């Protein structure tokens, strides 16, 4: 303001860079990411197994990026951020997540129960009670006692573990000013704001040191 205002600085703000990035980022994303096959590994050997392993690795990485995550959106944001702010970071983490379903049977035979329990993700909840019922064998015609379980409750586990990708806002990323790469940096970090409730939930060991929080 006044005599402290910088001299020689234009008051006209040009949007040429932003318009160029907006215009070309869609073209770049279409060329680079639209085929959902950004990863392509080259086999180290010349044998069939090396080519098979490289193909499996490529399919796995592409699946994690484009199927388990909104890969096109994340990569498009990554490119646009790098062009506008020269600072673009994608963070990845492995999320352990399981869902459980419960199944209940008023009656179930020993054979059917064994067939279900053959799945390692199924387990019995509580104790089993059973009766013996007299049934006729269809092959021999003889009467035999069959074990029948009553009020059986089973728990089935569904594996939802996955690799999670997240765009880090450029203003939240911190790195040593003179660093050329992550390996050269003396300090790398992500700064973000959270509520007290989130701290208590996500970082209980830290929240214990702040007893005066309300």
trRosetta pair geometry for C-beta under 8 A, 3 or more apart (Angstrom, degrees):
i j d omega theta_ij theta_ji phi_ij phi_ji
1 4 5.9 22 58 58 55 104
1 5 6.1 73 -71 -59 4 92
2 5 6.4 161 63 -15 26 96
6 9 4.6 48 101 -8 114 133
14 17 7.3 85 112 0 96 85
15 18 4.8 -52 -168 46 79 115
15 19 5.5 80 131 -25 90 102
16 19 5.9 -62 -147 40 28 108
16 20 6.1 27 157 -20 66 108
17 20 5.8 -57 -147 36 28 110
17 21 6.3 26 156 -16 65 107
17 84 7.4 126 137 -122 108 64
18 21 5.8 -56 -147 38 30 109
18 22 6.2 29 156 -18 65 108
18 84 6.9 46 -106 -119 72 107
19 22 5.7 -54 -144 39 30 111
19 23 6.2 29 157 -20 64 110
20 23 5.8 -59 -147 37 28 110
20 24 6.1 0 165 2 66 114
21 24 6.5 -71 -137 48 24 92
21 25 5.6 33 167 -37 67 112
21 80 6.3 105 163 -144 114 75
21 83 4.6 156 -126 121 117 131
21 84 5.6 103 179 -68 175 85
22 25 6.2 -42 -128 21 21 113
22 26 7.8 21 168 -15 50 99
23 26 7.3 -72 178 26 25 102
23 27 7.6 8 141 -4 61 112
24 27 5.3 -56 -155 40 52 113
24 28 5.9 52 149 -22 79 104
25 28 5.6 -53 -144 39 34 111
25 29 6.1 33 157 -19 66 107
25 76 6.9 94 160 -165 107 83
25 79 5.9 151 -144 111 95 113
25 80 4.8 36 -136 -87 153 91
25 83 6.7 -142 -82 30 106 152
26 29 5.8 -55 -144 38 29 110
26 30 6.3 32 155 -23 63 107
27 30 5.7 -54 -149 33 30 113
27 31 6.5 22 156 -14 64 108
28 31 5.9 -61 -148 39 30 106
28 32 5.9 4 164 -2 68 119
28 79 5.8 -170 109 173 131 153
29 32 6.2 -67 -131 48 26 97
29 33 5.3 -38 -166 36 67 115
29 34 7.0 93 138 -47 68 89
29 72 7.2 87 -180 -168 114 85
29 75 7.0 141 -130 108 94 96
29 76 4.6 25 -114 -106 143 94
29 79 6.3 -165 -73 42 87 150
30 33 7.7 -48 -82 51 9 73
30 34 5.0 11 -152 -29 48 137
31 34 7.4 46 -20 13 9 108
32 38 7.0 40 158 -112 81 99
32 75 7.4 -141 109 149 114 132
32 79 7.6 137 55 -74 150 147
33 36 7.6 50 172 -72 62 37
33 38 6.0 -5 -114 -72 71 115
33 71 7.1 -163 -167 132 117 96
33 72 5.4 143 138 -122 124 71
33 75 4.9 161 -100 93 150 143
33 76 6.9 -124 51 -58 156 79
34 72 7.2 56 -99 -121 49 121
36 62 6.2 90 154 -175 74 112
36 66 4.5 103 -146 -154 95 172
36 71 7.3 105 -128 75 74 137
36 72 7.7 -52 -86 -60 77 101
37 40 6.7 51 158 -62 95 98
37 58 7.4 27 -160 168 89 110
37 62 5.5 -13 -117 -114 50 145
38 61 8.0 -103 77 125 84 107
38 62 6.6 154 37 -106 68 85
38 65 6.4 -67 41 97 122 164
38 66 7.9 147 6 -44 102 113
38 71 7.5 -153 3 168 131 131
38 75 7.0 -165 -77 -99 158 160
39 57 7.7 -113 147 131 124 76
39 58 5.1 -180 115 -143 91 65
39 61 3.7 -17 51 95 176 129
39 62 5.1 -143 41 -54 104 78
39 65 7.1 149 -17 0 115 138
40 58 5.2 29 -118 -124 39 130
41 54 4.3 -150 101 -157 102 81
41 55 7.8 -133 59 -55 100 22
41 57 4.5 9 6 88 157 122
41 58 4.9 -142 13 -58 88 88
41 61 7.8 120 -36 9 108 136
42 54 6.3 -46 150 -144 7 143
43 46 7.5 135 112 -84 124 27
43 50 3.8 102 -172 144 121 97
43 51 4.9 -62 -49 -81 154 49
43 53 6.9 109 -116 64 95 90
43 54 4.1 -105 -68 -26 76 141
44 50 5.9 -122 55 -149 63 124
45 49 7.5 12 72 74 134 84
45 50 3.5 -164 59 -61 93 154
46 50 6.6 35 12 50 12 143
47 50 5.1 102 58 4 74 101
47 51 7.4 -143 99 0 42 87
48 51 5.9 -60 -152 40 36 108
48 52 6.1 35 153 -21 70 109
49 52 5.5 -55 -144 38 33 113
49 53 6.2 33 157 -19 67 106
50 53 5.9 -53 -145 37 28 110
50 54 6.4 28 155 -18 62 107
51 54 5.8 -54 -146 37 31 111
51 55 6.3 31 155 -19 64 107
52 55 5.8 -56 -149 36 30 110
52 56 6.4 29 154 -18 65 107
53 56 5.7 -55 -146 38 32 111
53 57 6.3 33 155 -20 65 106
54 57 5.7 -53 -147 36 30 112
54 58 6.4 32 154 -20 63 105
55 58 5.7 -53 -149 35 32 112
55 59 6.4 30 154 -17 65 106
56 59 5.8 -55 -146 38 32 110
56 60 6.2 33 155 -22 65 107
57 60 5.7 -54 -145 35 30 112
57 61 6.4 25 159 -15 65 106
58 61 6.2 -58 -147 38 28 105
58 62 6.2 23 158 -13 64 112
59 62 5.9 -60 -145 43 28 109
59 63 6.1 33 155 -24 65 109
60 63 5.7 -56 -149 34 28 113
60 64 6.6 27 155 -18 63 104
61 64 5.8 -53 -149 35 33 110
61 65 6.4 24 156 -14 66 109
62 65 5.9 -59 -144 40 31 107
62 66 5.8 -13 174 17 70 115
62 67 7.9 64 129 -7 64 99
63 66 7.0 -73 -125 53 19 81
63 67 4.7 -27 -164 27 63 129
63 68 6.7 60 142 -12 70 97
64 67 7.2 -21 -61 51 10 87
64 68 5.1 -27 -146 35 45 127
64 69 6.9 23 155 7 57 106
64 162 7.4 160 -136 -170 82 82
64 163 4.6 15 -162 52 123 128
64 165 8.0 112 145 -31 90 113
65 68 7.6 48 0 50 10 86
65 69 6.0 -58 -161 57 32 111
65 71 3.9 73 150 -108 81 134
65 74 7.8 -131 -165 62 84 131
65 75 7.7 40 -180 -43 121 119
65 165 6.8 37 -126 -22 64 153
66 69 7.3 -37 -71 67 11 71
66 71 3.9 -68 -86 24 57 141
66 72 7.0 55 -124 -33 92 79
67 71 8.0 8 -4 -13 37 120
68 162 4.5 -179 -162 -162 132 125
68 163 6.2 90 100 55 149 73
68 164 7.8 -108 141 -85 109 47
69 74 6.2 -3 146 -12 119 145
69 162 8.0 159 -48 154 83 124
69 163 7.4 -66 -30 98 121 79
69 164 6.7 133 -87 -143 116 42
69 165 4.5 51 -151 33 168 107
70 73 4.2 -2 137 34 115 119
70 74 6.0 132 91 -23 75 92
71 74 5.7 -61 -141 40 31 109
71 75 6.0 20 167 -12 70 111
71 165 7.3 61 -100 52 67 152
72 75 6.3 -61 -143 42 25 103
72 76 6.1 27 158 -21 63 112
73 76 5.8 -56 -143 36 26 112
73 77 6.4 25 158 -16 62 107
74 77 6.0 -59 -153 38 28 109
74 78 6.3 33 149 -25 63 108
74 90 6.3 82 168 -125 111 123
74 165 5.3 48 -155 120 168 123
74 166 7.7 -109 -126 -119 121 12
74 167 5.7 -168 -143 -48 76 99
75 78 5.1 -49 -145 33 36 120
75 79 6.5 36 156 -18 66 100
75 90 8.0 -8 -90 -76 55 150
76 79 6.0 -52 -149 34 31 107
76 80 6.4 24 155 -13 64 109
77 80 5.9 -59 -143 42 31 108
77 81 6.0 32 159 -21 66 110
77 167 4.8 -33 108 -99 137 158
78 81 6.1 -58 -146 36 23 110
78 82 6.6 22 157 -18 60 108
78 88 5.1 104 -165 172 62 123
78 90 5.4 -23 -96 -51 128 114
78 167 6.4 -140 -67 -111 74 104
79 82 5.9 -59 -151 34 29 109
79 83 6.5 22 156 -14 65 109
79 88 7.4 72 -74 -150 13 165
80 83 5.9 -60 -150 38 32 108
80 84 6.1 16 160 -9 68 114
81 84 6.1 -64 -139 44 28 101
81 85 5.7 -33 -175 37 68 108
81 87 6.8 -73 155 86 99 58
81 88 4.0 134 95 -103 106 96
81 167 7.3 155 -21 -165 151 119
81 170 5.7 178 -169 -48 112 113
82 85 7.5 -72 -112 59 14 69
82 86 6.6 40 -167 -121 53 26
82 87 7.3 -169 -109 49 51 17
82 88 3.6 -60 -62 -7 82 141
85 88 7.3 133 68 -56 96 75
85 170 4.3 6 115 -138 156 174
87 170 4.1 105 94 -140 115 108
87 173 6.1 -175 172 62 117 133
88 170 7.0 -35 -78 -82 46 100
89 167 7.5 121 85 -161 60 52
89 168 4.1 -24 86 50 112 120
89 170 7.7 141 12 -96 94 55
89 173 5.2 134 2 -91 145 146
90 165 5.8 -4 179 -168 110 101
90 166 7.1 152 -161 75 62 38
90 167 6.0 -36 -105 -97 71 54
90 168 7.1 -164 -93 4 19 86
91 165 7.3 150 80 -155 46 49
91 166 4.9 -23 63 65 95 94
91 167 7.9 159 19 -103 80 5
91 168 5.4 80 -20 -46 110 110
91 190 7.4 -8 -69 -66 147 154
92 163 5.9 -1 -170 -179 111 101
92 164 6.8 156 -153 80 57 50
92 165 5.3 -21 -98 -98 83 67
92 166 7.6 168 -83 20 36 73
93 163 7.5 163 83 -155 30 59
93 164 5.4 -18 63 59 79 100
93 166 7.8 0 12 6 100 114
94 161 7.1 16 177 -178 89 100
94 162 7.7 -172 -151 98 58 29
94 163 5.8 -36 -100 -100 65 65
94 164 7.6 160 -105 14 15 81
95 161 6.4 -178 93 -147 62 57
95 162 5.6 -6 55 60 103 72
95 163 7.5 159 14 -108 82 14
95 164 4.9 58 -22 -22 121 121
96 161 5.2 -11 -122 -109 48 105
97 160 4.1 -60 102 90 102 103
97 161 5.8 162 37 -82 67 46
97 162 7.1 -24 32 14 117 88
98 157 5.5 -19 -173 -164 121 100
98 158 6.7 147 -164 72 64 52
98 159 6.2 -30 -109 -108 82 43
98 160 6.2 173 -96 25 25 89
98 161 7.5 0 -62 -44 71 85
99 157 7.6 139 77 -159 42 51
99 158 4.5 -19 65 60 92 110
99 160 5.7 62 -9 -21 98 129
100 155 5.6 -11 -168 -171 115 100
100 156 6.8 147 -157 74 60 48
100 157 5.7 -25 -100 -101 78 59
100 158 7.2 -164 -76 16 29 81
101 155 7.5 153 80 -156 42 51
101 156 4.7 -17 63 60 93 103
101 158 6.9 56 -7 -22 100 112
102 125 7.1 -21 -133 3 106 152
102 153 6.4 -7 -172 -172 105 94
102 154 7.0 155 -157 81 55 49
102 155 5.7 -24 -101 -100 73 66
102 156 7.6 -175 -82 17 24 78
103 153 7.3 159 83 -156 49 47
103 154 4.5 -13 60 60 98 102
103 155 7.9 -168 21 -74 75 22
103 156 6.5 48 -10 -16 111 113
104 151 7.5 -20 -168 -159 97 56
104 152 7.1 160 -154 85 49 53
104 153 5.2 -11 -103 -104 80 74
104 154 7.6 -169 -74 22 35 71
105 108 4.2 30 136 -39 152 117
105 149 7.5 61 95 93 119 101
105 151 7.7 170 86 -135 56 13
105 152 4.5 -5 57 56 101 100
105 153 8.0 -164 24 -71 67 35
105 154 7.6 33 -2 -5 103 107
106 150 7.0 -20 170 -153 52 65
106 151 6.4 0 -135 -77 44 54
107 148 5.4 -1 -165 174 102 115
107 149 7.1 150 -153 78 49 51
107 150 6.1 -16 -97 -104 69 59
108 112 5.2 -118 -174 86 92 119
108 113 5.1 110 126 -61 118 95
108 148 7.2 152 72 -161 28 70
108 149 5.2 -22 63 60 82 100
108 152 5.3 -59 26 25 125 144
109 112 4.8 88 57 13 85 101
109 113 6.8 -152 91 -6 42 89
109 146 6.3 -28 -138 161 107 122
109 147 7.3 109 -160 84 62 60
109 148 5.8 -43 -99 -106 57 72
109 149 7.7 155 -116 15 7 82
110 113 5.9 -60 -146 39 28 110
110 114 6.3 28 157 -19 65 107
110 146 7.0 -147 12 -177 107 81
110 147 4.5 57 -47 73 123 105
110 148 7.6 -96 -28 -80 75 33
110 149 7.3 116 -76 -23 58 99
111 114 5.9 -56 -149 36 28 110
111 115 6.5 31 152 -22 63 106
112 115 5.5 -52 -150 33 34 115
112 116 6.6 31 154 -16 65 103
113 116 5.9 -55 -150 37 33 108
113 117 6.1 23 156 -11 67 112
113 149 5.9 55 -59 15 151 140
113 152 6.8 -117 -108 -146 120 168
114 117 5.8 -61 -140 46 30 106
114 118 6.7 52 153 -43 61 93
115 118 5.8 -37 -161 3 31 118
116 119 6.6 -46 176 17 47 106
116 122 5.8 -106 153 130 84 164
116 154 6.7 -57 141 -116 136 167
117 122 5.8 -129 -112 96 45 114
117 123 7.8 73 -130 -106 89 34
117 124 7.4 -13 -100 -43 120 95
119 122 4.5 67 79 2 105 111
119 156 7.5 10 107 -129 139 97
121 156 6.0 53 124 -163 96 66
121 157 4.3 -125 -168 58 94 88
121 158 7.4 85 171 -72 144 35
121 159 7.5 -104 -110 -30 138 92
122 154 5.6 0 -170 -180 101 120
122 155 7.2 158 -152 81 53 46
122 156 5.1 -16 -99 -101 81 76
122 157 7.7 -152 -70 14 36 75
123 154 7.0 155 79 -157 32 72
123 155 5.4 -19 63 60 83 95
123 157 7.9 31 6 -17 100 105
124 128 6.6 -35 -172 -55 149 103
124 152 7.1 -68 -134 -164 99 92
124 153 7.3 98 -165 79 62 60
124 154 6.1 -48 -104 -104 48 69
124 155 7.8 112 -157 17 3 83
125 153 4.4 -61 66 107 107 104
125 154 6.6 171 5 -110 91 14
125 155 5.1 90 -49 -26 114 105
126 153 5.7 55 25 49 119 117
128 149 5.4 -50 -163 -141 107 120
128 152 6.6 14 -120 -106 88 91
129 149 7.0 119 77 -158 44 69
129 150 5.0 -43 91 57 97 102
129 151 6.6 20 46 49 110 101
130 147 5.4 9 173 -175 137 94
130 148 6.3 155 -158 81 82 39
130 149 4.7 -45 -95 -98 91 58
130 150 6.5 171 -100 3 32 82
131 147 7.7 158 84 -152 33 53
131 148 5.5 -21 65 64 81 94
131 150 6.4 53 -5 -34 99 117
132 145 4.6 11 177 -178 114 115
132 146 7.0 152 -156 71 64 32
132 147 5.8 -35 -99 -96 72 57
132 148 7.4 149 -107 18 21 80
133 145 7.0 147 73 -153 28 64
133 146 5.5 -29 65 62 82 86
133 148 5.2 20 1 -3 117 129
134 143 5.6 8 -177 -179 103 110
134 144 7.4 159 -150 83 59 26
134 145 5.8 -38 -93 -95 60 64
134 146 7.8 139 -113 15 12 78
135 143 7.2 160 85 -152 25 64
135 144 6.1 -30 69 68 75 75
135 145 7.7 111 21 -126 75 18
135 146 4.8 -1 18 0 125 125
136 141 6.5 -14 -177 -156 104 41
136 142 7.3 169 -150 89 64 24
136 143 5.6 -41 -95 -96 65 63
136 144 7.6 118 -122 20 18 75
137 140 4.6 14 99 46 129 92
137 141 6.5 -48 76 6 80 13
137 142 5.2 8 32 56 118 72
137 143 7.6 -155 1 -86 81 13
137 144 5.4 55 -44 1 104 122
138 141 7.7 21 -160 -70 17 50
149 152 4.9 53 124 -59 122 122
168 172 5.8 -125 177 78 87 113
168 173 5.4 89 130 -66 126 105
168 190 5.9 -100 -143 -121 131 122
169 172 4.4 79 68 4 93 110
169 173 7.4 -166 89 -18 50 84
170 173 6.0 -57 -151 24 36 111
172 190 5.6 28 142 -164 100 77
172 191 5.4 -151 -159 65 67 66
172 192 5.5 25 -147 -74 130 80
173 189 7.9 156 -160 89 46 45
173 190 6.1 -27 -104 -106 55 71
173 191 7.9 -156 -66 21 9 79
174 187 6.9 -40 131 129 102 103
174 188 7.0 151 93 -159 69 33
174 189 4.4 -11 63 65 113 87
174 190 7.0 -168 19 -80 86 21
174 191 5.7 66 -25 -17 121 106
175 179 5.5 -100 157 51 105 137
175 182 7.5 -86 -129 -106 129 63
175 185 5.0 -70 -165 -127 92 147
175 187 6.9 170 -146 94 35 68
175 188 5.2 11 -107 -110 82 72
175 189 7.8 180 -69 26 51 57
176 179 4.1 96 73 -29 98 113
176 184 7.7 -119 66 116 130 76
176 185 4.3 168 22 -149 108 79
176 186 4.7 89 -73 36 145 81
176 187 5.2 118 -57 41 88 78
176 188 7.6 -58 -7 -61 81 64
179 182 7.5 60 159 -94 135 20
179 184 4.7 158 -149 96 82 95
179 185 3.7 11 -115 -86 160 78
179 186 7.3 -150 -70 7 116 64
180 184 5.2 31 45 44 77 155
181 184 4.9 90 52 10 77 101
181 185 7.2 -128 95 -21 41 88
182 185 5.7 -47 -150 15 34 119
182 188 5.9 30 -145 -84 85 155
185 188 5.0 86 104 -54 143 96
194 198 4.1 -114 -179 85 110 133
194 199 5.7 132 109 -54 123 80
194 202 7.4 -81 -166 38 158 136
195 198 4.8 100 55 5 76 100
195 199 7.2 -136 99 -5 43 85
196 199 5.5 -51 -150 33 37 113
196 200 6.5 38 152 -19 67 102
196 207 7.9 108 -172 -121 75 110
196 213 5.5 168 -157 -167 138 135
197 200 5.8 -53 -151 36 33 111
197 201 6.3 25 153 -15 65 110
198 201 5.7 -60 -145 42 32 108
198 202 5.6 3 168 4 72 116
199 202 6.6 -64 -125 51 23 89
199 203 5.3 -44 -163 53 64 104
199 206 6.3 -87 -176 89 103 115
199 207 5.2 141 129 -76 94 102
200 203 7.7 -42 -72 64 8 62
200 204 6.4 42 -171 -101 49 68
200 207 4.5 99 -102 -117 60 165
201 204 7.5 -13 -152 -60 7 85
203 206 4.2 2 141 26 117 116
203 207 6.2 134 99 -23 75 89
204 207 5.4 -56 -142 38 38 114
204 208 6.6 51 158 -35 66 95
205 208 6.1 -40 -158 14 31 116
206 209 6.2 -56 -172 26 44 109
206 210 7.6 15 144 0 69 108
207 210 6.0 -73 -156 45 46 99
207 213 7.3 -62 -157 21 87 151
208 211 7.6 8 -179 -64 43 80
210 213 4.9 55 132 -29 106 110
